[in-house]
Amino acid sequence: MDFATLPLFQAVKKRLNWLGQRQEVLSQNIANADTPGYRARDLKSYDFREIVRRETQQINMTVTNPNQMSGQRKRLRDFTEAELKIPYETRPDGNSVVLEEQMVKISEAGLKHQLTTELYRKHLSLFRLALGRE
């Protein structure tokens, strides 16, 4: 059994990928905190619950004859697009990075990464238990 083809594991993998990309964007914001005119950026939000709900509701038809079409699962969106944040605080040099805000976002992303990794690990242990390989 290939776990990469299961919808839940695909969604978890996408979530971890998004969190990694978000950490990169946020670290770029911190690195450019003193750059004149730099605008803080962030990734579009990733609604994990909505993705899991949509993935679990998709049902493929079973093919019993080679002449039948099986259909295709919808692919998850790619969350690589960064969007400019509307700043509520901008310094006179045009820089909109607020270090405290960026640090809170990085901490939040770290906690979400831990949660998602734990979810992945728990599901793998459930499969091991079901297969009798605990």
PEWO-V58957 format. One record per helix or strand of 3 or more residues. SS is the DSSP state (H for helix, E for strand). FROM is the first residue (numbers start at 1). TO is the last residue. If there is no record, write none. Layout:
ss;from;to
SS;FROM;TO
SS;FROM;TO
This chain:
ss;from;to
H;3;5
H;7;31
E;41;43
H;48;57
E;82;84
H;99;131
